[in-house]
Amino acid sequence: MYSQANTWALILAAGDGVRLRSLTTAPSGTAIPKQFCSLRDGPSLLHEALGRARSVTSEIHTCAVVAESHRRWWEPQLWSLPAANVIVQPENRGTANGILLPLLHIVARDPDARLLLLPSDHHVRKEAILARSLRQALEQLQWRIDEAVLLGLEPALSDPDLGYILPGPSDGRGALEVTQFVEKPTPMQARELIARGGLWNAFIVASTAQALLGLFRRRIPEIVRQMRAAVQHDLSEHGTGLATALLYEELAVIDFSHDILQGQEQQLRVLPVPQCGWSDLGTPQRVADALRWAPARQNEPDVPVMISGQLSLAAQHARFHGARPLGA
């Protein structure tokens, strides 16, 4: 069994949501990143991610990385987290830098942390199934000091717009080896991957903080050194963020999956997750599919509803397609 004592959840909430912008642009013309929107008229996707974090740890050990440019949306939604747990990224420099920055903040507070990375812009229909898998992944860390565990979802269909993990044989300890990552395969390749046991890459990772840091050190050691120095300086200056902001002006865009994980498969394991109604809501079509399956709330409005800066994706879908919200 894992202990919550040094279990941390890191919610990745700094993305711009460019792919879904056609649906997340309010009538006023303001584009709202999808993590701050709700699928219908309920909690935002970010709040749903906070609920996943609470299934494995406390709010004291829940952090979120956010973008400075999104402050008007995340400030009212993350009020329950300690101020030190909200790590502000000055600019978007790719998913790798967006993970490394908060990782170093957590390591500074708890070098022995066990960490769960959680995207903030996904929807899950059967949360209990995913929650069990999150706990199982954290339990795996008891004997995986140098390995990270990725959660791979059993595909419900062959979607060529998703990333896939091709698993290898069992490692004898409850997880599978990782053979290959495939990003956005052709439709035929996606079908072939699924036939070979391919899993959807949900970008959910469980790892000790030190093992995760090791993945970065082996690929971008100089950036790790520079960012660690910036974080240490900013923490000593009571969170001014000046050193981090200066460093971000010079950073290149680095992708976590492509630039950090690929080529280090021997340090990774994958834990298959049964179908749980997961969707990254990455396209208007995936939003429509999620709405068909998700339970509707009573008295759902027919027009876009702003709730604490959020948009209802269901109402937006209806607005653009001239119909009542799907599932209503």
Secondary structure in CASP SS format (residue, H / E / C, confidence):
PFRMAT SS
TARGET T0000
AUTHOR 0000-0000-0000
METHOD secondary structure of the structure
MODEL  1
M C 1.00
Y C 1.00
S C 1.00
Q H 1.00
A H 1.00
N H 1.00
T E 1.00
W E 1.00
A E 1.00
L E 1.00
I E 1.00
L E 1.00
A E 1.00
A C 1.00
G C 1.00
D C 1.00
G C 1.00
V H 1.00
R H 1.00
L H 1.00
R H 1.00
S H 1.00
L H 1.00
T H 1.00
T E 1.00
A C 1.00
P C 1.00
S C 1.00
G C 1.00
T C 1.00
A E 1.00
I C 1.00
P C 1.00
K H 1.00
Q H 1.00
F H 1.00
C C 1.00
S E 1.00
L C 1.00
R C 1.00
D C 1.00
G C 1.00
P C 1.00
S E 1.00
L H 1.00
L H 1.00
H H 1.00
E H 1.00
A H 1.00
L H 1.00
G H 1.00
R H 1.00
A H 1.00
R H 1.00
S C 1.00
V C 1.00
T C 1.00
S C 1.00
E H 1.00
I H 1.00
H H 1.00
T E 1.00
C E 1.00
A E 1.00
V E 1.00
V E 1.00
A E 1.00
E H 1.00
S H 1.00
H H 1.00
R H 1.00
R H 1.00
W H 1.00
W H 1.00
E H 1.00
P H 1.00
Q H 1.00
L C 1.00
W C 1.00
S C 1.00
L C 1.00
P C 1.00
A H 1.00
A H 1.00
N H 1.00
V E 1.00
I E 1.00
V E 1.00
Q E 1.00
P C 1.00
E C 1.00
N C 1.00
R C 1.00
G H 1.00
T H 1.00
A H 1.00
N H 1.00
G H 1.00
I H 1.00
L H 1.00
L H 1.00
P H 1.00
L H 1.00
L H 1.00
H H 1.00
I H 1.00
V H 1.00
A H 1.00
R H 1.00
D C 1.00
P C 1.00
D C 1.00
A C 1.00
R E 1.00
L E 1.00
L E 1.00
L E 1.00
L E 1.00
P E 1.00
S C 1.00
D C 1.00
H C 1.00
H E 1.00
V E 1.00
R C 1.00
K C 1.00
E H 1.00
A H 1.00
I H 1.00
L H 1.00
A H 1.00
R H 1.00
S H 1.00
L H 1.00
R H 1.00
Q H 1.00
A H 1.00
L H 1.00
E H 1.00
Q H 1.00
L H 1.00
Q H 1.00
W H 1.00
R C 1.00
I C 1.00
D C 1.00
E C 1.00
A E 1.00
V E 1.00
L E 1.00
L E 1.00
G E 1.00
L E 1.00
E C 1.00
P C 1.00
A C 1.00
L C 1.00
S C 1.00
D C 1.00
P C 1.00
D C 1.00
L C 1.00
G E 1.00
Y E 1.00
I E 1.00
L E 1.00
P E 1.00
G E 1.00
P E 1.00
S E 1.00
D C 1.00
G C 1.00
R C 1.00
G C 1.00
A C 1.00
L E 1.00
E E 1.00
V E 1.00
T E 1.00
Q E 1.00
F E 1.00
V E 1.00
E E 1.00
K C 1.00
P C 1.00
T C 1.00
P H 1.00
M H 1.00
Q H 1.00
A H 1.00
R H 1.00
E H 1.00
L H 1.00
I H 1.00
A H 1.00
R C 1.00
G C 1.00
G C 1.00
L E 1.00
W E 1.00
N E 1.00
A E 1.00
F E 1.00
I E 1.00
V E 1.00
A E 1.00
S E 1.00
T E 1.00
A H 1.00
Q H 1.00
A H 1.00
L H 1.00
L H 1.00
G H 1.00
L H 1.00
F H 1.00
R H 1.00
R H 1.00
R H 1.00
I C 1.00
P H 1.00
E H 1.00
I H 1.00
V H 1.00
R H 1.00
Q H 1.00
M H 1.00
R H 1.00
A H 1.00
A H 1.00
V H 1.00
Q H 1.00
H H 1.00
D H 1.00
L H 1.00
S H 1.00
E C 1.00
H C 1.00
G C 1.00
T C 1.00
G C 1.00
L H 1.00
A H 1.00
T H 1.00
A H 1.00
L H 1.00
L H 1.00
Y H 1.00
E C 1.00
E C 1.00
L C 1.00
A C 1.00
V C 1.00
I C 1.00
D C 1.00
F H 1.00
S H 1.00
H H 1.00
D H 1.00
I H 1.00
L H 1.00
Q C 1.00
G C 1.00
Q C 1.00
E H 1.00
Q H 1.00
Q H 1.00
L E 1.00
R E 1.00
V E 1.00
L E 1.00
P E 1.00
V E 1.00
P C 1.00
Q C 1.00
C C 1.00
G C 1.00
W E 1.00
S E 1.00
D C 1.00
L C 1.00
G C 1.00
T C 1.00
P H 1.00
Q H 1.00
R H 1.00
V H 1.00
A H 1.00
D H 1.00
A H 1.00
L H 1.00
R H 1.00
W H 1.00
A C 1.00
P C 1.00
A C 1.00
R C 1.00
Q C 1.00
N C 1.00
E C 1.00
P C 1.00
D C 1.00
V C 1.00
P C 1.00
V C 1.00
M C 1.00
I E 1.00
S C 1.00
G C 1.00
Q E 1.00
L C 1.00
S E 1.00
L H 1.00
A H 1.00
A H 1.00
Q H 1.00
H H 1.00
A H 1.00
R H 1.00
F H 1.00
H H 1.00
G C 1.00
A C 1.00
R C 1.00
P C 1.00
L C 1.00
G C 1.00
A C 1.00
END
